[in-house]
Each structure stands twice: as structure tokens, then as C-alpha cells.
């Protein structure tokens, strides 16, 4: 089921990309570049714009819902309450290392002054 939903998600995302690119912008968009302008002649400019806007909305909703469904129902859950960090995992098999201690300083003696 996970694979099936991921394939549908991929198809929806590709269609969404295509529909967004086909919408005409101020510069003409991809519709004017690759002959998409002929679609406007078949349906009429206004109906084509309405269709592309609605298609974008429906595909975006489908994309979002599929992403939520896959995330909530099909991805594995963590069994621990607090996840262990990478540092904790790498240090768990080793002993706790402490900083090396300096040897104790020799007892200080008063300096002899020359002339005494």
C-alpha cells in the first residue's frame, strides 16, 4: 500500500508541476513557448485559465492529503520516548573518559635571597 501511495504521490506531483508551468504569466509562461497557446484557442482563454486554476487547486489538495496520509499511517514510529543522539550512541559502548589530571605541584619553599 505504501508503494502504491508513493506512486500516486509522484504522479500527482508531476501533474502539479505541469499544470503550474502551463499557466500563462505576464511573460507568456510555458504555454506560449511550447504551443500551449493552442489550448486557449480550443476552450477560450477564460475557460482555459479557470480550468488550470482549478486543476492546480485540486492537485495541490491531493498532494497535501496524500503526504499526510503516508506520513501518519505508513511511516514507522519511534518506540522510545526520547530519541538518542548520535553522540550518545557513539559513547554508549565506551567508558566515560575524563580529562587527565596534572601531577601535584611540589611544595613551594621560600626563595633564598642572595645576600642573606
C-alpha distance (Angstrom), angle and dihedral (degrees) to the residues before:
residue distance angle dihedral
X1 . . .
X2 3.82 . .
X3 3.80 91.8 .
X4 3.80 91.7 47.7
X5 3.80 92.2 51.7
X6 3.79 91.7 46.8
X7 3.82 90.9 52.7
X8 3.81 90.1 50.4
X9 3.82 89.4 47.8
X10 3.80 90.2 52.4
X11 3.82 92.8 49.4
X12 3.81 91.8 47.4
X13 3.80 91.3 49.4
X14 3.80 92.5 50.4
X15 3.81 91.2 48.2
X16 3.79 90.2 48.4
X17 3.80 90.9 52.6
X18 3.80 90.8 48.8
X19 3.82 94.3 48.2
X20 3.79 92.9 47.9
X21 3.80 91.3 50.0
X22 3.81 92.3 48.1
X23 3.79 92.8 58.1
X24 3.75 111.3 100.7
X25 3.75 118.0 -120.5
X26 3.78 130.4 -174.3
X27 3.78 88.9 -76.1
X28 3.80 94.9 50.2
X29 3.81 95.5 -102.1
X30 3.76 124.4 -141.7
X31 3.79 90.2 -48.4
X32 3.79 91.6 72.0
X33 3.80 94.7 41.0
X34 3.80 101.1 54.2
X35 3.77 101.5 31.8
X36 3.78 97.7 -87.4
X37 3.78 87.7 133.9
X38 3.78 89.0 80.4
X39 3.81 88.4 66.4
X40 3.79 88.0 62.2
X41 3.79 90.1 54.0
X42 3.79 92.5 53.4
X43 3.80 98.3 48.4
X44 3.76 100.1 20.5
X45 3.77 124.0 -104.2
X46 3.80 96.0 -91.8
X47 3.81 95.7 47.8
X48 3.81 91.5 47.4
X49 3.81 91.8 52.3
X50 3.81 91.2 48.1
X51 3.80 91.5 48.5
X52 3.80 93.2 49.7
X53 3.81 92.2 47.5
X54 3.81 92.2 50.2
X55 3.79 91.8 44.8
X56 3.80 89.8 51.8
X57 3.80 91.1 50.6
X58 3.81 95.0 48.1
X59 3.80 93.8 45.0
X60 3.82 92.0 47.9
X61 3.81 91.0 51.1
X62 3.81 91.2 47.2
X63 3.81 90.7 48.6
X64 3.80 92.7 50.8
X65 3.80 94.6 45.6
X66 3.80 93.2 47.8
X67 3.80 90.5 49.5
X68 3.81 90.8 51.6
X69 3.80 93.6 46.3
X70 3.79 93.1 50.1
X71 3.80 92.0 45.6
X72 3.80 96.5 47.1
X73 3.80 102.3 38.3
X74 3.79 108.9 24.5
X75 3.80 110.0 33.7
X76 3.82 117.0 89.7
X77 3.77 118.3 -102.5
X78 3.78 126.8 -132.7
X79 3.82 112.7 -109.9
X80 3.80 96.5 -156.5
X81 3.76 122.4 75.3
X82 3.80 95.2 -140.8
X83 3.77 114.3 35.2
X84 3.77 116.4 -133.6
X85 3.78 116.3 -118.5
X86 3.79 124.5 -129.2
X87 3.79 90.6 -107.6
X88 3.79 91.8 53.2
X89 3.81 91.8 48.6
X90 3.80 94.0 49.9
X91 3.82 93.1 47.6
X92 3.81 97.6 44.5
X93 3.82 94.6 84.1
X94 3.78 94.9 44.8
X95 3.78 129.8 71.4
X96 3.74 118.5 -104.4
X97 3.78 106.6 -91.5
X98 3.77 119.6 -144.3
X99 3.76 128.9 -162.2
X100 3.82 114.0 -92.5
X101 3.78 114.1 -101.8
X102 3.79 121.7 -126.6
X103 3.80 116.3 -123.2
X104 3.78 113.7 -100.7
X105 3.76 114.7 -90.0
X106 3.82 116.5 -109.9
X107 3.77 114.7 -103.7
X108 3.75 110.0 -87.2
X109 3.76 118.2 -118.0
X110 3.73 123.7 -160.5
X111 3.74 109.5 -97.5
X112 3.71 115.2 -110.7
X113 3.69 111.8 -122.8
X114 3.75 117.6 -141.1
X115 3.68 110.8 -116.5
X116 3.77 98.9 44.0
